[in-house]
Amino acid sequence: MQHHAFVIEAEADKGIEFALGWVERELGLEQKANPDVVVLRHGLFSVEDARQVSEIAIQAPLRGTKRAIIIAAARAYREAQNALLKIFEEPVPGTHLFLILPTLGGLLPTLRSRVVVLRQGAGAARAVSEDARVFLAAAREKRTAMIKRLSTGRDEDERRTNRDRALAIVNGVEATAYEALHAGNRAPEIVSLLRDTTELRTFLHDRSAPVRMILEHLSLVIPRDLSR
């Protein structure tokens, strides 16, 4: 029996490309001008976005018996993930759902238990944002300036964007640490950094969490020789 709900760990463009290829190969659904292949892009995936997905997902396929809904997000609030639970567990027959996130570290266990993780290949590198690359390579003064910019905002939209960028930095540092670990660097500070990034990412999913303190802590625990 073919599963119907999947998650993909990737940045939006690469994840969507991978999902579309899977949909065409495994489900026989062509991508172009096909109303039964729906692609949704989000920065922060909210409860309202989850409701929109649920409304789309209850519709029957228009052309045949199969339908694919691909959702790419920079991050998803816990409340939004909870709102997806029912539709991911019991979608309309023939509907296949794909959730694409830069990292699966913040995925709720209840949602993860309902999905299959699609891998892009055993050797696929984890995506690292440009902000994360700059943060890793920067000297202390430049990191401090980045942290200051990302911990402020003129309005809610700008603060939300900055929080997304901060999350991308945490994810990128984590991905780089994993690469170092897989390359044989099992130094205690690498292992400790991976524990820290998991905890810091959890904090960033709380809208009231202090971005500045989180990034300042991250800056302090990154080993000096960790870079891309």
C-alpha positions in Angstrom: 0.0 0.0 0.0 1.4 3.4 -1.0 1.7 6.0 1.7 0.0 9.3 1.3 1.8 11.8 3.5 5.5 12.8 3.3 8.0 15.3 4.6 11.2 16.4 2.8 14.1 18.0 4.5 15.3 20.7 2.0 15.2 24.3 1.1 12.0 25.3 -0.8 13.2 25.2 -4.4 15.2 22.0 -4.1 12.5 20.3 -2.1 9.7 21.3 -4.5 11.8 20.1 -7.5 12.4 16.7 -5.7 8.7 16.4 -4.8 7.5 17.2 -8.3 9.9 14.6 -9.7 8.6 12.0 -7.3 5.0 12.9 -8.1 5.6 12.5 -11.8 7.6 9.3 -11.4 5.5 7.5 -8.8 2.0 8.9 -9.3 2.1 9.6 -13.1 1.0 13.2 -12.6 2.5 15.7 -15.0 3.6 19.0 -13.5 2.7 21.6 -16.1 -0.8 23.1 -16.2 -2.1 20.3 -14.0 -4.8 21.4 -11.5 -4.2 18.2 -9.6 -0.6 19.2 -8.7 -0.8 22.1 -6.2 2.4 23.9 -4.9 2.1 26.2 -2.0 5.1 28.4 -0.7 5.2 29.9 2.7 7.8 31.7 4.9 6.3 31.1 8.3 3.5 28.4 8.0 0.7 29.6 10.2 -2.6 28.1 11.5 -4.4 30.1 8.8 -2.2 28.5 6.2 -2.9 25.1 7.6 -6.6 25.7 7.3 -6.1 26.7 3.7 -4.3 23.5 3.0 -7.1 21.5 4.7 -9.7 23.3 2.5 -7.7 22.5 -0.6 -7.0 18.9 0.5 -10.7 18.0 0.9 -11.3 18.6 -2.8 -11.4 15.6 -5.1 -9.0 15.3 -8.1 -10.2 17.1 -11.2 -8.7 15.0 -14.0 -8.2 11.6 -12.6 -8.0 9.7 -9.4 -4.8 11.2 -7.9 -3.8 14.6 -6.6 -0.6 16.0 -5.0 -0.4 19.0 -2.6 3.2 20.2 -2.0 3.7 22.7 0.9 7.1 24.4 1.3 7.8 26.5 4.4 10.8 28.1 6.1 9.3 27.0 9.4 6.0 25.9 10.8 4.5 26.9 14.2 3.5 24.1 16.5 -0.1 25.2 16.4 0.0 25.0 12.5 1.5 21.5 12.6 -1.3 20.4 15.0 -3.8 21.8 12.6 -2.4 19.6 9.9 -2.7 16.4 11.9 -6.2 15.2 10.8 -5.7 15.9 7.1 -2.3 14.2 7.1 -3.8 11.2 8.8 -7.0 10.9 6.8 -6.7 12.7 3.5 -9.2 12.4 0.7 -8.6 9.1 -1.2 -6.0 9.7 -4.0 -4.6 12.8 -2.4 -0.9 12.8 -1.5 0.6 15.5 0.8 4.2 16.7 0.9 5.6 19.1 3.6 9.0 20.6 2.8 11.0 22.1 5.6 14.7 23.2 5.8 15.1 20.9 8.8 12.9 18.3 10.5 14.3 19.1 13.9 11.2 21.1 14.8 8.7 18.6 13.5 6.2 17.6 16.1 6.4 13.8 17.0 2.6 13.5 16.5 2.9 14.8 12.9 6.1 12.9 12.2 4.4 9.7 13.2 1.9 10.2 10.4 4.4 10.8 7.6 7.2 9.1 5.6 10.4 11.0 5.3 11.5 11.2 1.6 15.3 11.3 1.2 16.9 13.0 -1.7 19.8 10.5 -1.6 22.1 9.0 0.9 24.8 11.5 0.2 22.6 14.5 -0.2 24.1 17.6 1.5 21.9 19.6 3.9 21.1 23.0 2.6 22.9 26.0 4.2 21.6 29.5 3.7 23.7 32.4 2.7 23.1 34.0 6.1 24.4 30.9 7.8 27.5 30.9 5.6 28.2 34.5 6.4 27.6 34.0 10.1 30.0 31.0 10.3 32.7 32.8 8.4 32.4 36.2 10.2 34.6 37.6 12.9 33.0 38.4 16.3 32.3 42.1 15.4 30.5 41.2 12.2 28.5 38.5 13.9 27.5 41.1 16.5 26.3 43.4 13.8 24.2 40.6 12.2 22.7 39.7 15.5 21.7 43.3 16.1 20.0 43.6 12.7 18.1 40.3 13.1 16.9 41.0 16.6 15.1 44.2 15.6 12.3 45.1 13.2 10.1 48.1 12.2 6.9 46.0 12.2 5.6 42.5 12.8 6.3 41.4 9.2 10.0 42.5 9.4 10.4 40.9 12.8 8.9 37.6 11.4 11.3 37.7 8.5 14.3 38.3 10.8 13.2 35.4 13.0 13.0 33.2 9.9 16.6 34.3 8.9 17.7 33.5 12.5 16.2 30.1 12.2 18.0 29.6 8.9 21.3 30.4 10.6 20.7 27.9 13.3 19.8 25.3 10.7 22.8 26.1 8.6 25.2 25.8 11.6 23.6 22.5 12.5 24.0 21.2 8.9 27.7 22.2 8.9 28.2 20.5 12.2 26.6 17.3 10.9 29.0 17.4 7.9 31.9 17.8 10.2 30.7 14.9 12.3 30.1 12.7 9.2 33.6 13.6 8.0 35.0 12.1 11.2 35.3 15.1 13.5 33.8 13.8 16.7 35.3 16.5 18.9 33.2 17.1 22.1 32.5 20.7 21.0 30.9 19.5 17.7 28.6 17.1 19.6 27.8 19.8 22.1 27.0 22.2 19.3 24.5 19.8 17.8 22.7 19.5 21.1 22.6 23.3 21.4 21.2 23.9 17.9 18.4 21.4 18.6 17.4 23.4 21.7 17.9 26.8 20.1 15.7 25.9 17.2 12.9 24.8 19.6 13.2 28.2 21.2 12.9 30.1 17.9 9.6 28.4 17.2 8.2 30.4 20.2 7.3 33.8 18.9 8.2 35.5 22.2 11.7 34.0 22.3 14.6 36.5 22.3 16.3 36.2 19.0 19.3 38.2 20.2 20.1 36.0 23.1 19.6 32.9 21.0 22.1 34.0 18.3 24.5 35.4 20.8 24.6 32.0 22.5 25.0 30.3 19.2 27.9 32.6 18.3 29.7 31.7 21.5 29.4 27.9 21.1 30.5 27.6 17.4 34.0 26.1 17.3 36.5 28.4 15.6 37.4 25.9 12.9 33.8 25.2 11.8 33.1 26.8 8.5 32.0 26.0 4.9 
